[in-house]
Amino acid sequence: CVVRNKMSQSGEKGKFPDAAGYVGFANLPNQVHRKSVKKGFEFTLMVVGESGLGKSTLINSLFLTDLYPERYIPVLFSNSKSGTVGLVIVISFFKYKNNINFCFKTIIQYIDNQFERYLHDESGLNRRHIVDNRVHCCFYFISPFGHGMKPLDVEFMKAIHSKVNIVPVIAKADTLTLRERDRLKRRILDEISEHGIRIYQLPDADSDEDEEFKEQTRVLKASIPFAVIGSNQLIEVKGKKIRGRLYPWGVVEVENPEHNDFLKLRTMLVTHMQDLQEVTQDLHYENFRSERLKRAGRYVKSTNKPNVLDKDQILMEKEAEVGHNVYAYEFGILATD
């Protein structure tokens, strides 16, 4: 005997307003979207480069904010909340050569510290509210003055390419002609390949995606490294206020794709934010975690009882190490640009 309950269409919509037009698993995307919007997420962006390349200005342009409203001296690390982006970190290299090694060590230590803190929280008893401050993306600024990357750029990118997703960015693109910009892009890509540097690779569009998204992905891939312009000034052009730079010969618009790759960089960051998080979780963090566990295993083998894992002692050492690193981060890295 089969019993069939009939429900009027209006009654079904009243009880299940989101089910109209969707049946079963077809409604899953809406559920995931609502859950993500309600829960929110953390995304950490790191910006690295030499002093004076416009890193803070680009962040201001991207998120329509002001990192330093009353800027007296620049700091090495700067946190800023903007919408769903949990943390923005701006890092500057020092101008003096004797401070370069210190800056390298500080940046790499910060990235490792975030992995260490996440591993510590993940290994704890309460894992429901873990704050993810791991660095998901790094905009590395390359100077437009020269014939490619400097030895400093190569050395640093090789030091962090296994820890974070690197997106190379050519700063101050308005100082280059279109031909010079294309030549510099090809030169940088050749040097990246020559030195074996692994930068973030945009994923290919699936075959079932629409043609517009496929074309967008193709254009973004062809634009790497992104040549960008940043500006905090609003200029009136043809009755409209735009962000740009005013020169005697004309206006360079920040959000004009014919002038620079600012819109492409922003589109890449927004549309591939989930993939950046997944690569950080599945690749960089897993590599750090496996290496950390290997070190813990070697420590156990070196003890008198190789078959007994002294969990309390390892946990105490880990907490002491994280506490020391956090103290160093909060109190020991202020420096002038």
C-alpha positions, 0 to 999 in steps of 0.5 A: 500500500502506497500512501501519497500525501498531496500538498498544495504548491502555496502550502509547500512554498510556505513551509519550504520557501527555498525549495521552490524550483529546487529538488533534493541536492540541487538546493545544496549550494544555497545551503552552503552559501547561507552557512558561509555568510552566517559563519564568516571566514578568515583570510590573511593577505601578506604584502611584501616588497621594498620600501616605497613601492606603494604597498600600503597604497595598493591595500587602501585602493583594494579595500577602500580603507586607510591603513595609516590615517595618522602615519608618523612611522611605518611599522613592519606588521600592520593589521587591518580588518576590511569586510570578510578579510580577517587580516591584512599584513603589510611588510616592508623590507629595510633600505639598509643591507645589514637589516635584510637578514633580520627582515627575512628571518622575521617574515618567515618566523611570522608565517611559521608561527601562524602554522604553529598556533593553528597546529596547537589549536587543532591539537587541543580539546576545543576545536570548534572556534579555531581562529585561522591566521595562517597566511593564505596569499602573499603579494610580492612587489617587484620594482619596475626600475631595472631589467627584472628581479633583483637577487634579493627578490629571488632569494626571498621568494625561494625562501617562502615559496614552500610556505605561502601562495606567492602572487608576483606584482609589478609596482608603479606600472605607470612608470612603464610604457606598454611595451616595457611592461610586457617585456618586464613581465616576460623577463620576470616569468623567465627568471621565476622559471629559471630559478625554480620559484613556485608561484601560485598557479590559477586553477583551470576552469572546469569544462562545465563552466560558462564561457565568460568564466573560462575567458576570465580565467584565461585573461588572469593567467596571461596577466601574471605578474600583475602590473598595478597602480594604486592611488588614494586620490579621487580625481574628477574626470568627465563629471565622475570621481575616480581613483587615479593619478593626475599627470601633465599629460593626462590621468591614469585611472586605477580601475581602468583595465587598459591602464593597469592590471588592478581590476584583474588582481582584485578579481583574482583575489576575490574569485580564487579566495577559496582556492587560496585557502584550500592550497594553504590547507592541503599543501603548505600547512600539511607540509609544515604539519608533517615536518613538525610531526617528524621532528617530534618523532625524532625527539621520541626516538632519542629518549631512553624509552623509544616506544613511549611518547611523552605527550605532556613534555612535547605539549609544554615545549610547544606552548613555550615556543608559541608563547615566546614567538608571540611575545617576539611578534608583539614587542620585538619587530617594530622598525622604521621603513 
